[in-house]
Amino acid sequence: MFRPKYITFDCYGTLTRFRISDMTRDLLKDRVAAARMEDFVADYSAYRFDEVLGAWKPYLEVIGNSLERTCKHWGVEFRRSEAEAIYAAIPGWGPNADVPEPLARVAKEFPLVILSNASNSQIHENVARLGAPFHAVYTAEQAQAYKPRFQAFEYMLDGLGCSPEQILHVSSSLRYDLMTAHDLRFGGRAFVNRGHGPGNPAYGYSEIRDIGGLPGLVGL
């Protein structure tokens, strides 16, 4: 049974209910047919991933640039006010229903840490809603790099003063988190399979359905 020095988490999607897709469906329903909306939402997600792969930029630009590029790809009108509305809504999003109780239980035994592709002004309101104390919260803005870039993870490791082998990293995304955690040889990786993307056992993670499965991974 792996007993990590820290348990580190992705926040949005893994812990916080990430509602960009929900808002996109509502905001663009006048321009994208219902039968094609899921394809639009998937493309918007893909463009957001592409936006974080280069030099750091404010998260509002990530949201706006990726929506504009998706709209261009689809030949539909882009409205910057809609990107601004999505960004403004993020701090009000609370946790997935399965999160608070098991997270609080794990927090009694292990220091919890967040590494999030967030801006400094957003993340603390979301963390306050999770129902458990966190030892540290690190953002892409602080690191000046977004996940999945190594720089973001290295910033967290430097802040914690520990090696990757001492950490269990928990995420619902292979692309943003667990592929990098594998490459940096984190001591443990947990894939929360919320349907955000396909799994791949080659990356050596333990799969759980939700955060309710986390205590069992660490012997609680």
N, C-alpha and C positions, 0 to 999 in steps of 0.2 A: 504494500500500500504506500503510494507516494505521499509524503508529508511535505508540502512546499513551504518555503519561507514566506512567500506571498502568493495570493491568488489574484490574478489580474484579469480584467474584463474589458471587452468592448461594451459600449453603453447602448447606443441607438440600435434597436432591433433585437439585441441580445437581452438587455435588461429593460430599457425604455421601449414602449410601444411606438415604433417609428411609423409615422402616418403620412409620409410624403406621397405614397401611392394613393392613399385614400383622398387626400386633398387634390391630387392631380386629376383623379377621376371626376371629382366634383367641379373643379375649376374649368376644365376643358371639355365638358360634356356637350357644349354648344358647337364645338368644332371637330370633335373626333367621334365617329359613330360608335355606339355601344358595342357592336360586334367586333370592333377593332381596338377598343380601348386597352385591353390587356397587352397587346403588342406595343402600343404607344408607351404604356407604363414601363414595360420591359426595356424599351429603347432609352427612355429617360434614365433608368437605373444604370444602363450601360454607359451612357454619356457622362453621368456623374462619376463613375469609376474612372473613366478616361481623364476627366478634369483634375483628379487628385494625383495623377502620376507624375506631373512635372513639378516645377518650382511652386512653393507655397503661395497661396493667394487667399484672401478672406473667404470664409465659407459662403457668405452671401453671393460672391462671384461664382463659386462652384455651383450653387443652386441656379443662379441666373444664366450663366453661360451654357450649362448643360441643357436647361429647358429651351433656351433659344436655339441651340444646335438641333435638338430633337424636333422642335417645331419646323425649322428649316428643312430637315430631312423629310418631314411629313407633308410639307407644303401647306402648313396652317399658320394662322396669325400668332405671333408671340407677343405677350403682354407682360412687360417687366413688372407691373404691379402684382401679377400673380406670383412671380418668383419671390417678390418681397413679402407677400402674404404668407407663403410657405415658411420662409425664414423666420418671420416674426412669430409664427405659431409654435415653433419648436420648443421653447422653454416651458410651455404649458403642458407638454405631453408627459403622462405618468407611466408607471411601470406596466409591463405585461402582468396579467393576473397571477401567474405562477411565481412571481419573483419575491415579494417581500418576506414571506415566512421562512422559506429555506435560506434566503440570503442572510437574514438576521441570525439564523441558527449557525451558519458557517462563520459569520463575523465574530462569534464568541470564541472561536478557536484559532482563526487565521486572520492576519491583516489583509484587508481587501483594497484593491487599487483599480482605478479606471484609466485606460488609455483610449481616448476618443478623438475621432475626426470632427472636432467641434471648435467653436470659437470660445474664448474665455468668458464672454458675456452670456453665453447660453447655458453652459453645461451645469453650473452649480444649482440652478433651479430644478433641473431634471434629477440630479443626484439626490437632492433633498427629499424628493418624492419616493425614493426607492425603499425606504424603511430600514436601512442598515447604515452603520458608521463606516466611513472609508478612510483608510490610512493616508491615501494620496490620490489626487485626480490630476492627470496629465492630458493636455490638449494638443492638437495639431498646431494651433497658433503658438503655443509655447515652444514646441519642437521645431517650428518652421518647416514642417514636413507632414504630409498625410500618410496614414497607413494605405497601402501595404509597404511603403518605403522603409528600409532598414533604419533610416535616420530617426523616424518616429519612435521605434522600439528602443533604439540605442539611447535616446533621450530619457526614456522611462528607466532603463537599466542604470544609467548614470545617476539619476535622481534617487533611486532606491539603493544604490551602492551594492548591487548583488549581480550574480552571474545568471545567464538564461537558465542554466540547469537547476536553479533553485525555485523556479516559478512554474505554476500551473496557469496557463492562459485559456480563457473561456470566451468563446465567440460563436455566433450563429452564421458566420461567413468564412468560408475557406479563402476566398480571393482577397479580402481585406486583412485578415488576421492570421488564419491558421497555416497558410502556406509559408508566410514569413516566420511564424513561430517555429515551424518545422525546420526551415533553412537556418535559423539562428540556434537551433537545438535547445529549445525550451524543454525543461525537464518533464512537463506534462502539457497536453493539449486536450481540451474538451470541446467537442462540436455540439452545440445546441441546435438540433435539427428542427428549425421552425419553418422549413420550406423556402428559405431565402435563396437557395442555390443548391446545386447537387453536391453530394459528398464524394470523397475519394479516399478510401482507406489507406492508400499508399502514403498519405501524409501522417499516419501514425497517431491518430487521436482516439480518445474514448468518446463515443456518441451517447448523448442523452436527449430525451425528448424536450425537456424544459429544465428550468433551474431546480425544480423538485428533485432531479436526479443528481445534483451536485453533491449534497452531503454524503451520499453513498460512495462517491469517488474518492473522498478523503477520509473515509472511515468513521463517519458520524451517523 
